[in-house]
């Protein structure tokens, strides 16, 4: 088992495989970090837009001045 572990670690240090690439190539790490960050930001932005739409709909139902057509 220890020989297998040595082999795995040496391949990772050589940059082989997914984990090896993450350890050796900083651009892979930065790309992954950017992609994950964009996904999180997009989820937050979508939630904010949904919240804003619900708030506007709630106001237009309760405030006649908001829902009244303008001349």
N, CA, C and O atoms as a Tripos MOL2 file, in Angstrom:
@<TRIPOS>MOLECULE
protein
  284   283    71     0     0
PROTEIN
NO_CHARGES

@<TRIPOS>ATOM
      1 N           0.8220   -1.1860    0.0000 N.3       1 UNK1
      2 CA          0.0000    0.0000    0.0000 C.3       1 UNK1
      3 C           0.8730    1.2600    0.0000 C.2       1 UNK1
      4 O           0.5700    2.2260   -0.7010 O.2       1 UNK1
      5 N           1.9480    1.2500    0.7800 N.am      2 UNK2
      6 CA          2.8120    2.4330    0.8190 C.3       2 UNK2
      7 C           3.4870    2.6660   -0.5260 C.2       2 UNK2
      8 O           3.7360    3.8120   -0.9010 O.2       2 UNK2
      9 N           3.7840    1.6020   -1.2530 N.am      3 UNK3
     10 CA          4.3690    1.7570   -2.5920 C.3       3 UNK3
     11 C           3.3610    2.3990   -3.5450 C.2       3 UNK3
     12 O           3.7220    3.2530   -4.3560 O.2       3 UNK3
     13 N           2.1070    1.9880   -3.4440 N.am      4 UNK4
     14 CA          1.0560    2.5950   -4.2660 C.3       4 UNK4
     15 C           0.9080    4.0750   -3.9410 C.2       4 UNK4
     16 O           0.7680    4.9020   -4.8420 O.2       4 UNK4
     17 N           0.9370    4.3990   -2.6870 N.am      5 UNK5
     18 CA          0.8090    5.7880   -2.2690 C.3       5 UNK5
     19 C           1.9740    6.6160   -2.7840 C.2       5 UNK5
     20 O           1.7790    7.7450   -3.2350 O.2       5 UNK5
     21 N           3.1990    6.0640   -2.7220 N.am      6 UNK6
     22 CA          4.3670    6.7600   -3.2680 C.3       6 UNK6
     23 C           4.2060    7.0270   -4.7550 C.2       6 UNK6
     24 O           4.5300    8.1060   -5.2500 O.2       6 UNK6
     25 N           3.7040    6.0330   -5.4470 N.am      7 UNK7
     26 CA          3.5020    6.1650   -6.8890 C.3       7 UNK7
     27 C           2.4720    7.2600   -7.2020 C.2       7 UNK7
     28 O           2.6730    8.0810   -8.0970 O.2       7 UNK7
     29 N           1.3900    7.2520   -6.4630 N.am      8 UNK8
     30 CA          0.3440    8.2590   -6.6760 C.3       8 UNK8
     31 C           0.8810    9.6540   -6.4020 C.2       8 UNK8
     32 O           0.6480   10.5730   -7.1860 O.2       8 UNK8
     33 N           1.5910    9.8200   -5.3080 N.am      9 UNK9
     34 CA          2.1340   11.1250   -4.9460 C.3       9 UNK9
     35 C           3.1610   11.5870   -5.9750 C.2       9 UNK9
     36 O           3.1820   12.7640   -6.3340 O.2       9 UNK9
     37 N           4.0090   10.6840   -6.4540 N.am     10 UNK10
     38 CA          5.0090   11.0890   -7.4420 C.3      10 UNK10
     39 C           4.3500   11.5170   -8.7550 C.2      10 UNK10
     40 O           4.8210   12.4450   -9.4120 O.2      10 UNK10
     41 N           3.2620   10.8430   -9.1370 N.am     11 UNK11
     42 CA          2.5500   11.2440  -10.3520 C.3      11 UNK11
     43 C           1.8610   12.5910  -10.1630 C.2      11 UNK11
     44 O           1.8270   13.4060  -11.0850 O.2      11 UNK11
     45 N           1.3200   12.8240   -8.9920 N.am     12 UNK12
     46 CA          0.7060   14.1220   -8.7120 C.3      12 UNK12
     47 C           1.7500   15.2290   -8.7660 C.2      12 UNK12
     48 O           1.4970   16.2980   -9.3220 O.2      12 UNK12
     49 N           2.9030   14.9810   -8.2000 N.am     13 UNK13
     50 CA          3.9790   15.9830   -8.2270 C.3      13 UNK13
     51 C           4.4540   16.2580   -9.6450 C.2      13 UNK13
     52 O           4.9310   17.3500   -9.9520 O.2      13 UNK13
     53 N           4.3190   15.2570  -10.5050 N.am     14 UNK14
     54 CA          4.7120   15.4240  -11.9100 C.3      14 UNK14
     55 C           3.6250   16.1410  -12.7100 C.2      14 UNK14
     56 O           3.8110   16.4480  -13.8880 O.2      14 UNK14
     57 N           2.4940   16.4040  -12.0620 N.am     15 UNK15
     58 CA          1.4260   17.1180  -12.7430 C.3      15 UNK15
     59 C           0.4580   16.2300  -13.4850 C.2      15 UNK15
     60 O          -0.3390   16.7240  -14.2830 O.2      15 UNK15
     61 N           0.5050   14.9310  -13.2460 N.am     16 UNK16
     62 CA         -0.3910   14.0060  -13.9360 C.3      16 UNK16
     63 C          -1.7390   13.9470  -13.2140 C.2      16 UNK16
     64 O          -1.8110   14.0280  -11.9880 O.2      16 UNK16
     65 N          -2.7850   13.8050  -13.9950 N.am     17 UNK17
     66 CA         -4.1220   13.6860  -13.4280 C.3      17 UNK17
     67 C          -4.6870   15.0360  -13.0100 C.2      17 UNK17
     68 O          -4.0200   16.0660  -13.1070 O.2      17 UNK17
     69 N          -5.9150   15.0070  -12.5500 N.am     18 UNK18
     70 CA         -6.6100   16.2360  -12.1690 C.3      18 UNK18
     71 C          -5.9520   16.9130  -10.9820 C.2      18 UNK18
     72 O          -5.6700   18.1110  -11.0190 O.2      18 UNK18
     73 N          -5.7080   16.1490   -9.9320 N.am     19 UNK19
     74 CA         -5.0750   16.7380   -8.7470 C.3      19 UNK19
     75 C          -3.6610   17.2010   -9.0440 C.2      19 UNK19
     76 O          -3.2330   18.2440   -8.5500 O.2      19 UNK19
     77 N          -2.9380   16.4450   -9.8390 N.am     20 UNK20
     78 CA         -1.5920   16.8530  -10.2230 C.3      20 UNK20
     79 C          -1.6100   18.1660  -10.9850 C.2      20 UNK20
     80 O          -0.7720   19.0380  -10.7540 O.2      20 UNK20
     81 N          -2.5670   18.3060  -11.8940 N.am     21 UNK21
     82 CA         -2.6980   19.5560  -12.6370 C.3      21 UNK21
     83 C          -2.9950   20.7260  -11.7270 C.2      21 UNK21
     84 O          -2.4410   21.8120  -11.8970 O.2      21 UNK21
     85 N          -3.8760   20.5060  -10.7540 N.am     22 UNK22
     86 CA         -4.1950   21.5720   -9.8000 C.3      22 UNK22
     87 C          -2.9850   21.9630   -8.9690 C.2      22 UNK22
     88 O          -2.7810   23.1370   -8.6600 O.2      22 UNK22
     89 N          -2.1890   20.9690   -8.6110 N.am     23 UNK23
     90 CA         -1.0120   21.2460   -7.7750 C.3      23 UNK23
     91 C           0.1070   21.9320   -8.5420 C.2      23 UNK23
     92 O           0.8030   22.7880   -7.9970 O.2      23 UNK23
     93 N           0.2790   21.5620   -9.7900 N.am     24 UNK24
     94 CA          1.4410   22.0220  -10.5520 C.3      24 UNK24
     95 C           1.1510   23.2490  -11.4090 C.2      24 UNK24
     96 O           1.9930   24.1400  -11.5170 O.2      24 UNK24
     97 N          -0.0280   23.3030  -12.0170 N.am     25 UNK25
     98 CA         -0.3390   24.3690  -12.9670 C.3      25 UNK25
     99 C          -1.2650   25.4080  -12.3250 C.2      25 UNK25
    100 O          -2.4520   25.1440  -12.1300 O.2      25 UNK25
    101 N          -0.7320   26.5730  -12.0000 N.am     26 UNK26
    102 CA         -1.5660   27.5860  -11.3320 C.3      26 UNK26
    103 C          -2.6950   28.1190  -12.2110 C.2      26 UNK26
    104 O          -3.6930   28.6140  -11.6870 O.2      26 UNK26
    105 N          -2.5610   28.0310  -13.5390 N.am     27 UNK27
    106 CA         -3.6320   28.5350  -14.3960 C.3      27 UNK27
    107 C          -4.8800   27.6670  -14.2750 C.2      27 UNK27
    108 O          -5.9970   28.1790  -14.3410 O.2      27 UNK27
    109 N          -4.7030   26.3650  -14.0990 N.am     28 UNK28
    110 CA         -5.8550   25.4770  -13.9080 C.3      28 UNK28
    111 C          -6.5860   25.8550  -12.6280 C.2      28 UNK28
    112 O          -7.8150   25.9240  -12.5980 O.2      28 UNK28
    113 N          -5.8220   26.0960  -11.5770 N.am     29 UNK29
    114 CA         -6.4120   26.5000  -10.3010 C.3      29 UNK29
    115 C          -7.1760   27.8150  -10.4550 C.2      29 UNK29
    116 O          -8.3080   27.9300   -9.9860 O.2      29 UNK29
    117 N          -6.5720   28.7930  -11.1020 N.am     30 UNK30
    118 CA         -7.2110   30.1040  -11.2710 C.3      30 UNK30
    119 C          -8.4700   29.9910  -12.1320 C.2      30 UNK30
    120 O          -9.4790   30.6290  -11.8340 O.2      30 UNK30
    121 N          -8.4210   29.1890  -13.1950 N.am     31 UNK31
    122 CA         -9.6000   28.9930  -14.0440 C.3      31 UNK31
    123 C         -10.7470   28.3460  -13.2590 C.2      31 UNK31
    124 O         -11.9020   28.7550  -13.3730 O.2      31 UNK31
    125 N         -10.4100   27.3470  -12.4760 N.am     32 UNK32
    126 CA        -11.4200   26.6670  -11.6640 C.3      32 UNK32
    127 C         -12.0180   27.6180  -10.6350 C.2      32 UNK32
    128 O         -13.2320   27.6460  -10.4340 O.2      32 UNK32
    129 N         -11.1590   28.3920   -9.9880 N.am     33 UNK33
    130 CA        -11.6150   29.3550   -8.9890 C.3      33 UNK33
    131 C         -12.5370   30.3920   -9.6330 C.2      33 UNK33
    132 O         -13.5600   30.7580   -9.0550 O.2      33 UNK33
    133 N         -12.1850   30.8540  -10.7990 N.am     34 UNK34
    134 CA        -12.9930   31.8350  -11.5130 C.3      34 UNK34
    135 C         -14.3480   31.2530  -11.9040 C.2      34 UNK34
    136 O         -15.3740   31.9140  -11.7490 O.2      34 UNK34
    137 N         -14.3580   30.0340  -12.4040 N.am     35 UNK35
    138 CA        -15.6050   29.3940  -12.8160 C.3      35 UNK35
    139 C         -16.5360   29.1950  -11.6310 C.2      35 UNK35
    140 O         -17.7330   29.4660  -11.7280 O.2      35 UNK35
    141 N         -15.9990   28.7280  -10.5210 N.am     36 UNK36
    142 CA        -16.8180   28.5190   -9.3290 C.3      36 UNK36
    143 C         -17.3230   29.8540   -8.8030 C.2      36 UNK36
    144 O         -18.4810   29.9610   -8.3980 O.2      36 UNK36
    145 N         -16.4730   30.8670   -8.8030 N.am     37 UNK37
    146 CA        -16.8830   32.1910   -8.3450 C.3      37 UNK37
    147 C         -17.9880   32.7670   -9.2020 C.2      37 UNK37
    148 O         -18.9150   33.3890   -8.6840 O.2      37 UNK37
    149 N         -17.9020   32.5670  -10.5230 N.am     38 UNK38
    150 CA        -18.9380   33.0680  -11.4290 C.3      38 UNK38
    151 C         -20.2710   32.3720  -11.1840 C.2      38 UNK38
    152 O         -21.3260   33.0040  -11.2420 O.2      38 UNK38
    153 N         -20.2230   31.0800  -10.9130 N.am     39 UNK39
    154 CA        -21.4590   30.3390  -10.6310 C.3      39 UNK39
    155 C         -22.1070   30.8870   -9.3670 C.2      39 UNK39
    156 O         -23.3160   31.1140   -9.3400 O.2      39 UNK39
    157 N         -21.3170   31.1010   -8.3220 N.am     40 UNK40
    158 CA        -21.8610   31.6300   -7.0720 C.3      40 UNK40
    159 C         -22.4350   33.0330   -7.2800 C.2      40 UNK40
    160 O         -23.5230   33.3350   -6.7910 O.2      40 UNK40
    161 N         -21.7180   33.8810   -7.9970 N.am     41 UNK41
    162 CA        -22.2080   35.2430   -8.2580 C.3      41 UNK41
    163 C         -23.5010   35.2050   -9.0550 C.2      41 UNK41
    164 O         -24.4260   35.9660   -8.7730 O.2      41 UNK41
    165 N         -23.5750   34.3200  -10.0540 N.am     42 UNK42
    166 CA        -24.7800   34.2220  -10.8720 C.3      42 UNK42
    167 C         -25.9740   33.7730  -10.0320 C.2      42 UNK42
    168 O         -27.0860   34.2610  -10.2320 O.2      42 UNK42
    169 N         -25.7590   32.8550   -9.1040 N.am     43 UNK43
    170 CA        -26.8520   32.4040   -8.2480 C.3      43 UNK43
    171 C         -27.3300   33.5400   -7.3510 C.2      43 UNK43
    172 O         -28.5340   33.7050   -7.1520 O.2      43 UNK43
    173 N         -26.4170   34.3140   -6.8150 N.am     44 UNK44
    174 CA        -26.7760   35.4430   -5.9670 C.3      44 UNK44
    175 C         -27.5200   36.4880   -6.7860 C.2      44 UNK44
    176 O         -28.5270   37.0330   -6.3340 O.2      44 UNK44
    177 N         -27.0300   36.7670   -7.9800 N.am     45 UNK45
    178 CA        -27.6780   37.7590   -8.8380 C.3      45 UNK45
    179 C         -29.0950   37.3260   -9.2050 C.2      45 UNK45
    180 O         -30.0220   38.1350   -9.1620 O.2      45 UNK45
    181 N         -29.2670   36.0560   -9.5640 N.am     46 UNK46
    182 CA        -30.6090   35.5670   -9.8910 C.3      46 UNK46
    183 C         -31.5500   35.6920   -8.6940 C.2      46 UNK46
    184 O         -32.7040   36.0950   -8.8430 O.2      46 UNK46
    185 N         -31.0520   35.3470   -7.5140 N.am     47 UNK47
    186 CA        -31.8760   35.4540   -6.3070 C.3      47 UNK47
    187 C         -32.2720   36.9030   -6.0600 C.2      47 UNK47
    188 O         -33.4080   37.1840   -5.6770 O.2      47 UNK47
    189 N         -31.3430   37.8140   -6.2770 N.am     48 UNK48
    190 CA        -31.6280   39.2370   -6.0820 C.3      48 UNK48
    191 C         -32.6810   39.7290   -7.0680 C.2      48 UNK48
    192 O         -33.5790   40.4820   -6.6920 O.2      48 UNK48
    193 N         -32.5780   39.3120   -8.3130 N.am     49 UNK49
    194 CA        -33.5520   39.7150   -9.3280 C.3      49 UNK49
    195 C         -34.9270   39.1570   -8.9770 C.2      49 UNK49
    196 O         -35.9280   39.8660   -9.0770 O.2      49 UNK49
    197 N         -34.9820   37.8900   -8.5650 N.am     50 UNK50
    198 CA        -36.2700   37.2890   -8.1870 C.3      50 UNK50
    199 C         -36.8910   38.0410   -7.0180 C.2      50 UNK50
    200 O         -38.0880   38.3260   -7.0170 O.2      50 UNK50
    201 N         -36.0750   38.3570   -6.0320 N.am     51 UNK51
    202 CA        -36.5620   39.0930   -4.8700 C.3      51 UNK51
    203 C         -37.1080   40.4620   -5.2900 C.2      51 UNK51
    204 O         -38.1770   40.8780   -4.8430 O.2      51 UNK51
    205 N         -36.3740   41.1400   -6.1380 N.am     52 UNK52
    206 CA        -36.7880   42.4590   -6.5990 C.3      52 UNK52
    207 C         -38.1160   42.3900   -7.3530 C.2      52 UNK52
    208 O         -38.9790   43.2470   -7.1650 O.2      52 UNK52
    209 N         -38.2840   41.3860   -8.1970 N.am     53 UNK53
    210 CA        -39.5290   41.2180   -8.9570 C.3      53 UNK53
    211 C         -40.6940   40.9540   -8.0000 C.2      53 UNK53
    212 O         -41.7670   41.5370   -8.1540 O.2      53 UNK53
    213 N         -40.4870   40.0780   -7.0140 N.am     54 UNK54
    214 CA        -41.5480   39.7910   -6.0500 C.3      54 UNK54
    215 C         -41.9320   41.0390   -5.2680 C.2      54 UNK54
    216 O         -43.1130   41.2890   -5.0270 O.2      54 UNK54
    217 N         -40.9400   41.8150   -4.8760 N.am     55 UNK55
    218 CA        -41.2140   43.0510   -4.1320 C.3      55 UNK55
    219 C         -42.0200   44.0240   -4.9860 C.2      55 UNK55
    220 O         -42.9760   44.6280   -4.4990 O.2      55 UNK55
    221 N         -41.6460   44.1820   -6.2500 N.am     56 UNK56
    222 CA        -42.3780   45.0770   -7.1580 C.3      56 UNK56
    223 C         -43.8160   44.6010   -7.3690 C.2      56 UNK56
    224 O         -44.7450   45.4080   -7.3880 O.2      56 UNK56
    225 N         -43.9930   43.2870   -7.5290 N.am     57 UNK57
    226 CA        -45.3380   42.7480   -7.7090 C.3      57 UNK57
    227 C         -46.1700   42.9730   -6.4590 C.2      57 UNK57
    228 O         -47.3490   43.3120   -6.5600 O.2      57 UNK57
    229 N         -45.5920   42.7950   -5.3020 N.am     58 UNK58
    230 CA        -46.3070   43.0030   -4.0440 C.3      58 UNK58
    231 C         -46.7190   44.4540   -3.8680 C.2      58 UNK58
    232 O         -47.8210   44.7340   -3.3960 O.2      58 UNK58
    233 N         -45.8520   45.3700   -4.2410 N.am     59 UNK59
    234 CA        -46.1620   46.7930   -4.1220 C.3      59 UNK59
    235 C         -47.2630   47.1950   -5.0950 C.2      59 UNK59
    236 O         -48.1440   47.9770   -4.7360 O.2      59 UNK59
    237 N         -47.2290   46.6770   -6.3130 N.am     60 UNK60
    238 CA        -48.2350   47.0680   -7.3060 C.3      60 UNK60
    239 C         -49.6140   46.5490   -6.9230 C.2      60 UNK60
    240 O         -50.6160   47.1470   -7.3150 O.2      60 UNK60
    241 N         -49.6980   45.4700   -6.1780 N.am     61 UNK61
    242 CA        -50.9970   44.9420   -5.7490 C.3      61 UNK61
    243 C         -51.5840   45.7520   -4.5960 C.2      61 UNK61
    244 O         -52.8030   45.8950   -4.5010 O.2      61 UNK61
    245 N         -50.7440   46.2770   -3.7300 N.am     62 UNK62
    246 CA        -51.2330   46.9660   -2.5420 C.3      62 UNK62
    247 C         -51.2830   48.4740   -2.6960 C.2      62 UNK62
    248 O         -51.9870   49.1380   -1.9360 O.2      62 UNK62
    249 N         -50.5650   49.0340   -3.6470 N.am     63 UNK63
    250 CA        -50.5120   50.4860   -3.8210 C.3      63 UNK63
    251 C         -51.2050   50.8570   -5.1310 C.2      63 UNK63
    252 O         -50.6610   50.6100   -6.2070 O.2      63 UNK63
    253 N         -52.4080   51.4520   -5.0510 N.am     64 UNK64
    254 CA        -53.1350   51.7650   -6.2830 C.3      64 UNK64
    255 C         -52.4120   52.7650   -7.1670 C.2      64 UNK64
    256 O         -52.6060   52.7630   -8.3830 O.2      64 UNK64
    257 N         -51.5760   53.6250   -6.5790 N.am     65 UNK65
    258 CA        -50.8460   54.6010   -7.3800 C.3      65 UNK65
    259 C         -49.8230   53.9210   -8.2720 C.2      65 UNK65
    260 O         -49.5210   54.4080   -9.3610 O.2      65 UNK65
    261 N         -49.2900   52.8000   -7.8150 N.am     66 UNK66
    262 CA        -48.2870   52.0830   -8.6080 C.3      66 UNK66
    263 C         -48.9570   51.3230   -9.7380 C.2      66 UNK66
    264 O         -48.4200   51.2580  -10.8430 O.2      66 UNK66
    265 N         -50.1360   50.7410   -9.4720 N.am     67 UNK67
    266 CA        -50.7740   49.9130  -10.5020 C.3      67 UNK67
    267 C         -51.6850   50.7030  -11.4310 C.2      67 UNK67
    268 O         -52.1050   50.1890  -12.4680 O.2      67 UNK67
    269 N         -51.9950   51.9400  -11.0750 N.am     68 UNK68
    270 CA        -52.8790   52.7490  -11.9230 C.3      68 UNK68
    271 C         -52.1610   53.1410  -13.2010 C.2      68 UNK68
    272 O         -50.9880   53.5140  -13.1600 O.2      68 UNK68
    273 N         -52.8450   53.0650  -14.3400 N.am     69 UNK69
    274 CA        -52.2120   53.4700  -15.5920 C.3      69 UNK69
    275 C         -51.9880   54.9780  -15.6070 C.2      69 UNK69
    276 O         -52.7750   55.7380  -15.0420 O.2      69 UNK69
    277 N         -50.9300   55.3930  -16.2440 N.am     70 UNK70
    278 CA        -50.5950   56.8090  -16.3250 C.3      70 UNK70
    279 C         -51.2840   57.4140  -17.5440 C.2      70 UNK70
    280 O         -51.3590   56.7750  -18.5940 O.2      70 UNK70
    281 N         -51.7900   58.6480  -17.4140 N.am     71 UNK71
    282 CA        -52.5070   59.2730  -18.5420 C.3      71 UNK71
    283 C         -51.5830   59.6520  -19.6690 C.2      71 UNK71
    284 O         -52.0330   60.1850  -20.6840 O.2      71 UNK71
@<TRIPOS>BOND
     1     1     2 1
     2     2     3 1
     3     3     4 2
     4     3     5 am
     5     5     6 1
     6     6     7 1
     7     7     8 2
     8     7     9 am
     9     9    10 1
    10    10    11 1
    11    11    12 2
    12    11    13 am
    13    13    14 1
    14    14    15 1
    15    15    16 2
    16    15    17 am
    17    17    18 1
    18    18    19 1
    19    19    20 2
    20    19    21 am
    21    21    22 1
    22    22    23 1
    23    23    24 2
    24    23    25 am
    25    25    26 1
    26    26    27 1
    27    27    28 2
    28    27    29 am
    29    29    30 1
    30    30    31 1
    31    31    32 2
    32    31    33 am
    33    33    34 1
    34    34    35 1
    35    35    36 2
    36    35    37 am
    37    37    38 1
    38    38    39 1
    39    39    40 2
    40    39    41 am
    41    41    42 1
    42    42    43 1
    43    43    44 2
    44    43    45 am
    45    45    46 1
    46    46    47 1
    47    47    48 2
    48    47    49 am
    49    49    50 1
    50    50    51 1
    51    51    52 2
    52    51    53 am
    53    53    54 1
    54    54    55 1
    55    55    56 2
    56    55    57 am
    57    57    58 1
    58    58    59 1
    59    59    60 2
    60    59    61 am
    61    61    62 1
    62    62    63 1
    63    63    64 2
    64    63    65 am
    65    65    66 1
    66    66    67 1
    67    67    68 2
    68    67    69 am
    69    69    70 1
    70    70    71 1
    71    71    72 2
    72    71    73 am
    73    73    74 1
    74    74    75 1
    75    75    76 2
    76    75    77 am
    77    77    78 1
    78    78    79 1
    79    79    80 2
    80    79    81 am
    81    81    82 1
    82    82    83 1
    83    83    84 2
    84    83    85 am
    85    85    86 1
    86    86    87 1
    87    87    88 2
    88    87    89 am
    89    89    90 1
    90    90    91 1
    91    91    92 2
    92    91    93 am
    93    93    94 1
    94    94    95 1
    95    95    96 2
    96    95    97 am
    97    97    98 1
    98    98    99 1
    99    99   100 2
   100    99   101 am
   101   101   102 1
   102   102   103 1
   103   103   104 2
   104   103   105 am
   105   105   106 1
   106   106   107 1
   107   107   108 2
   108   107   109 am
   109   109   110 1
   110   110   111 1
   111   111   112 2
   112   111   113 am
   113   113   114 1
   114   114   115 1
   115   115   116 2
   116   115   117 am
   117   117   118 1
   118   118   119 1
   119   119   120 2
   120   119   121 am
   121   121   122 1
   122   122   123 1
   123   123   124 2
   124   123   125 am
   125   125   126 1
   126   126   127 1
   127   127   128 2
   128   127   129 am
   129   129   130 1
   130   130   131 1
   131   131   132 2
   132   131   133 am
   133   133   134 1
   134   134   135 1
   135   135   136 2
   136   135   137 am
   137   137   138 1
   138   138   139 1
   139   139   140 2
   140   139   141 am
   141   141   142 1
   142   142   143 1
   143   143   144 2
   144   143   145 am
   145   145   146 1
   146   146   147 1
   147   147   148 2
   148   147   149 am
   149   149   150 1
   150   150   151 1
   151   151   152 2
   152   151   153 am
   153   153   154 1
   154   154   155 1
   155   155   156 2
   156   155   157 am
   157   157   158 1
   158   158   159 1
   159   159   160 2
   160   159   161 am
   161   161   162 1
   162   162   163 1
   163   163   164 2
   164   163   165 am
   165   165   166 1
   166   166   167 1
   167   167   168 2
   168   167   169 am
   169   169   170 1
   170   170   171 1
   171   171   172 2
   172   171   173 am
   173   173   174 1
   174   174   175 1
   175   175   176 2
   176   175   177 am
   177   177   178 1
   178   178   179 1
   179   179   180 2
   180   179   181 am
   181   181   182 1
   182   182   183 1
   183   183   184 2
   184   183   185 am
   185   185   186 1
   186   186   187 1
   187   187   188 2
   188   187   189 am
   189   189   190 1
   190   190   191 1
   191   191   192 2
   192   191   193 am
   193   193   194 1
   194   194   195 1
   195   195   196 2
   196   195   197 am
   197   197   198 1
   198   198   199 1
   199   199   200 2
   200   199   201 am
   201   201   202 1
   202   202   203 1
   203   203   204 2
   204   203   205 am
   205   205   206 1
   206   206   207 1
   207   207   208 2
   208   207   209 am
   209   209   210 1
   210   210   211 1
   211   211   212 2
   212   211   213 am
   213   213   214 1
   214   214   215 1
   215   215   216 2
   216   215   217 am
   217   217   218 1
   218   218   219 1
   219   219   220 2
   220   219   221 am
   221   221   222 1
   222   222   223 1
   223   223   224 2
   224   223   225 am
   225   225   226 1
   226   226   227 1
   227   227   228 2
   228   227   229 am
   229   229   230 1
   230   230   231 1
   231   231   232 2
   232   231   233 am
   233   233   234 1
   234   234   235 1
   235   235   236 2
   236   235   237 am
   237   237   238 1
   238   238   239 1
   239   239   240 2
   240   239   241 am
   241   241   242 1
   242   242   243 1
   243   243   244 2
   244   243   245 am
   245   245   246 1
   246   246   247 1
   247   247   248 2
   248   247   249 am
   249   249   250 1
   250   250   251 1
   251   251   252 2
   252   251   253 am
   253   253   254 1
   254   254   255 1
   255   255   256 2
   256   255   257 am
   257   257   258 1
   258   258   259 1
   259   259   260 2
   260   259   261 am
   261   261   262 1
   262   262   263 1
   263   263   264 2
   264   263   265 am
   265   265   266 1
   266   266   267 1
   267   267   268 2
   268   267   269 am
   269   269   270 1
   270   270   271 1
   271   271   272 2
   272   271   273 am
   273   273   274 1
   274   274   275 1
   275   275   276 2
   276   275   277 am
   277   277   278 1
   278   278   279 1
   279   279   280 2
   280   279   281 am
   281   281   282 1
   282   282   283 1
   283   283   284 2
@<TRIPOS>SUBSTRUCTURE
     1 UNK1         2 RESIDUE 1 A UNK
     2 UNK2         6 RESIDUE 1 A UNK
     3 UNK3        10 RESIDUE 1 A UNK
     4 UNK4        14 RESIDUE 1 A UNK
     5 UNK5        18 RESIDUE 1 A UNK
     6 UNK6        22 RESIDUE 1 A UNK
     7 UNK7        26 RESIDUE 1 A UNK
     8 UNK8        30 RESIDUE 1 A UNK
     9 UNK9        34 RESIDUE 1 A UNK
    10 UNK10       38 RESIDUE 1 A UNK
    11 UNK11       42 RESIDUE 1 A UNK
    12 UNK12       46 RESIDUE 1 A UNK
    13 UNK13       50 RESIDUE 1 A UNK
    14 UNK14       54 RESIDUE 1 A UNK
    15 UNK15       58 RESIDUE 1 A UNK
    16 UNK16       62 RESIDUE 1 A UNK
    17 UNK17       66 RESIDUE 1 A UNK
    18 UNK18       70 RESIDUE 1 A UNK
    19 UNK19       74 RESIDUE 1 A UNK
    20 UNK20       78 RESIDUE 1 A UNK
    21 UNK21       82 RESIDUE 1 A UNK
    22 UNK22       86 RESIDUE 1 A UNK
    23 UNK23       90 RESIDUE 1 A UNK
    24 UNK24       94 RESIDUE 1 A UNK
    25 UNK25       98 RESIDUE 1 A UNK
    26 UNK26      102 RESIDUE 1 A UNK
    27 UNK27      106 RESIDUE 1 A UNK
    28 UNK28      110 RESIDUE 1 A UNK
    29 UNK29      114 RESIDUE 1 A UNK
    30 UNK30      118 RESIDUE 1 A UNK
    31 UNK31      122 RESIDUE 1 A UNK
    32 UNK32      126 RESIDUE 1 A UNK
    33 UNK33      130 RESIDUE 1 A UNK
    34 UNK34      134 RESIDUE 1 A UNK
    35 UNK35      138 RESIDUE 1 A UNK
    36 UNK36      142 RESIDUE 1 A UNK
    37 UNK37      146 RESIDUE 1 A UNK
    38 UNK38      150 RESIDUE 1 A UNK
    39 UNK39      154 RESIDUE 1 A UNK
    40 UNK40      158 RESIDUE 1 A UNK
    41 UNK41      162 RESIDUE 1 A UNK
    42 UNK42      166 RESIDUE 1 A UNK
    43 UNK43      170 RESIDUE 1 A UNK
    44 UNK44      174 RESIDUE 1 A UNK
    45 UNK45      178 RESIDUE 1 A UNK
    46 UNK46      182 RESIDUE 1 A UNK
    47 UNK47      186 RESIDUE 1 A UNK
    48 UNK48      190 RESIDUE 1 A UNK
    49 UNK49      194 RESIDUE 1 A UNK
    50 UNK50      198 RESIDUE 1 A UNK
    51 UNK51      202 RESIDUE 1 A UNK
    52 UNK52      206 RESIDUE 1 A UNK
    53 UNK53      210 RESIDUE 1 A UNK
    54 UNK54      214 RESIDUE 1 A UNK
    55 UNK55      218 RESIDUE 1 A UNK
    56 UNK56      222 RESIDUE 1 A UNK
    57 UNK57      226 RESIDUE 1 A UNK
    58 UNK58      230 RESIDUE 1 A UNK
    59 UNK59      234 RESIDUE 1 A UNK
    60 UNK60      238 RESIDUE 1 A UNK
    61 UNK61      242 RESIDUE 1 A UNK
    62 UNK62      246 RESIDUE 1 A UNK
    63 UNK63      250 RESIDUE 1 A UNK
    64 UNK64      254 RESIDUE 1 A UNK
    65 UNK65      258 RESIDUE 1 A UNK
    66 UNK66      262 RESIDUE 1 A UNK
    67 UNK67      266 RESIDUE 1 A UNK
    68 UNK68      270 RESIDUE 1 A UNK
    69 UNK69      274 RESIDUE 1 A UNK
    70 UNK70      278 RESIDUE 1 A UNK
    71 UNK71      282 RESIDUE 1 A UNK
